[in-house]
Amino acid sequence: MKTLIQTFCITTLSLFGSLLSVAQSPGKSAVSGSLQNETGKPMDYATVTLLRAKDSSVVKGTLTNDAGKYIFDNIIYGRYIVKATNLGYQKAASAEFDVNASTVTAPVIKMQPASKTLQTVTITASRPLIERKLDRTVMNVENSVLAAGNSALEILERAPGVTIDKDDNISLKGKQGVTVMINDKLTYMSAAQLATMLRSTDGSTIQSIEIITNPSAKYDASGNSGIINIKLKKNKQVGTNGSLTAGAAYGKNFRDNTTLNINHKQGDLNLFGTFSRGDINRDNVIDIDRSVDSAAKRTYFRQNTRMHNSVHYNNYRFGADYATSKNNTLGFVLSGDYTNEYNDNKSITYLGLTPAANDSYQNTLTDMKQTYRNFAANLNDKWVIDTLGQELSFDIDYSKFNNNSFANYDTYFFRPDGSTMMQPLFLRNQTPAQITINTQKFDYTLPLNKTIKLEAGAKFSFVKTDNNLQAQINNGAGFVNDSTRTNRFIYDENVYAGYLNLSKTYAKTSIQAGLRAEGTRSTGNLITENQMVKRSYLNLFPSIFINHTLSDKHEIGVSYSRRIDRPRYDNLNPFRYYLDQYTYEQGNPFLKPQYTNAFEINYTYNKTINVSLGYSRTTDVTAEVLLTDTLSKATYQTVVNLQTQNSYTININSPYTIAKWWTGNINVNGFYQGFKADSLLGGTLNNGQAAFNVRATQTFLFLKGFKAEVSGNYQSPLTYSIFKIHSQYSVDAGVSRSFMDKKFNVKFAVTDVFNTRRNNLGTNFRSVQLNIRQKNETQLARLTFTYNFGNTKIKMRQHRTGAEDEKGRVKGGN
């Protein structure tokens, strides 16, 4: 791909150069030369361009061959320069030379690596958007034009291999069960709460997104498809400095956001803080067609729902690092959010014994208000014991999530002619939910010698969730308790973990082997029904990583790890969350954890182009299914354990440089997901489908200080559990310009330029046939202003806290 693009570019440059050199000259020459790296070895397939010395105009371009040599034919006599570019190396040029004979040899050009520590291409002193490292893929968000003004959730959708479905569930390479971390801290939230938090996180506060498909034993064993770690910016400048970002967006509704980052560094003390506020308004449309078999007859439902969602958020994060000595740093971080969310849904459902004829219809009006009051505190310390690399660190975390939901459901029943069929049904819920998390984590690093390193650590987490559904129904005289729906569910979970990692480095090979042990005790208490589910289990999670450098340009690595996914807290909660009378979702307190064995092979060419092959097998797979209540004819979504899931993946990631003003990245992810269950809803399940995802990003530098970015994505149709998910595609574009010595920046971007991003799926399994068409408000025009103030000298440390895994499993009620 890289060679084809470069060849196309060089051909274009050659034609252009020919047009510039139409003037006749006394003679023509063949100019040859060679290109070498810093050690004197030939540089193959690098781009070389012949320029006129007097005005740097392009004459011809070509690629070096396997021996690092090149040749330009039919060159008119004159004075020239040869310039060279190659991925992962600094641009280089020859001295000026004269062409005054039939054959001329240009001066040898030597190229230097772009960076000794950054194993990737560097363009104008900034990291590429996508960067491949030994154990992870990094999306450098801070360099993207599309970051500012977009939320963290919208940026995450653009990360390589990541997809987000209609219910905000995050998948990686086609697999659900992703662990989401923020600054190495688990988020402990459900899909709904995590989505709300990420929507209220300004993209300008994000530094990078790390995608780790095979984590080592040092990380929590949760996440069968890997870890997504969102790194927030920490200001790395001396004195008092920071940035102020303000933006606005408009699609069908107006949105705005403001973010202030401040950092102060003086002596051994470093203070930092971030505050964000914003308003998000959006409209979503869901159309559902389904049929349900019950009592030897089939009923058809045709449902249309218009949803208006409004979110007002305030987020804060501040902390300090203090160097108590030259070898020890003590720090704390306080963070939280104060968010109000409103939902106004209008749904109409047509019912009939045939698809064409309606026997009746009903209108459901839903008015819902949710409040989120979340708080987290972290205390951390890092002690560098000696100069050989011996370190000891600890983290103590406390988090509390408070979610209150107030919902009114008003349903009116009509005959086909519009006359009232029966008295309306009025329901309302109040659902206070609270989650408390305490974690302690300790990590120790001991270099045994120059090539062998030992890592050890322990983590203890204590989680308690309390969900109290207070349901009421209007009996004509007023609202009274609805005993069929009122319930309280309390869940306690304690996890005790310890790990060992041993790594050995040879001349061209590095090996790391690790073992993590996790013991879990949990109790689910369904108080209203006087039902309790207890579980206790101990598991071992081995991992191994081997990386070998074949040559300067070729590296290969293999890895294996065993993972666990404990059920999300909301999936254990048996409450019913209604869309209307015939549609709701319900948890399953009897869910078991799922286990995954994952293998991966990686190949890297020239420290830039990466190809990976993977295979994983998951048992007791947690999957969403649809069930039918034969009495009420309602269809509800719940979660069950399937037997197995087999996954095969191939991922190709390639950055490339077409010209000094045009760079890009392409990521292709292919996968096959196969699901099997010998007993599911009275039948069997054995299905799967090959699918792929392509993401391409182009970055352009033009005029003086302008930067443009265009990004496209395509997801092919795929199968997950009992669902067939339709294809998706979209294009985003943006442009930015810096002023006042880069202190002031303006960005304009359009997301989903052609308004094509949709979530459509269907199923035809057992008694349920269903098709869903969902269109969210994704086409937005954004204008964002950023002002940077202060000076730029001293770096701050990046800190990883300890409570990431537990935060990814929380959900609020309706």
Beta strands, then each sheet from edge to edge (+ up, - down):
strand 1: 28-36
strand 2: 47-52
strand 3: 58-63
strand 4: 69-76
strand 5: 78-85
strand 6: 92-93
strand 7: 97-99
strand 8: 103-105
strand 9: 109-110
strand 10: 130-132
strand 11: 137-139
strand 12: 162-164
strand 13: 170-172
strand 14: 179-182
strand 15: 185-186
strand 16: 206-212
strand 17: 227-232
strand 18: 239-250
strand 19: 254-266
strand 20: 269-294
strand 21: 297-325
strand 22: 328-352
strand 23: 360-384
strand 24: 391-414
strand 25: 420-447
strand 26: 452-474
strand 27: 479-481
strand 28: 487-505
strand 29: 509-526
strand 30: 531-549
strand 31: 554-565
strand 32: 576-580
strand 33: 583-586
strand 34: 594-605
strand 35: 609-628
strand 36: 635-659
strand 37: 662-680
strand 38: 683-702
strand 39: 706-715
strand 40: 718-720
strand 41: 723-725
strand 42: 728-739
strand 43: 744-751
strand 44: 759-765
strand 45: 768-775
strand 46: 780-789
sheet 1: 4+ 1- 8-
sheet 2: 4+ 1- 9-
sheet 3: 3+ 2- 5+ 6-
sheet 4: 3+ 2- 5+ 7-
sheet 5: 10+ 11- 16+ 17- 14- 15+
sheet 6: 12+ 13-
sheet 7: 27+ 26- 25+ 24- 23+ 22- 21+ 20- 19+ 18- 46+ 43- 42+ 39- 38+ 37- 36+ 33+ 32-
sheet 8: 27+ 26- 25+ 24- 23+ 22- 21+ 20- 45+ 44- 41+ 40-
sheet 9: 27+ 26- 28+ 29- 30+ 31- 34+ 35-
end
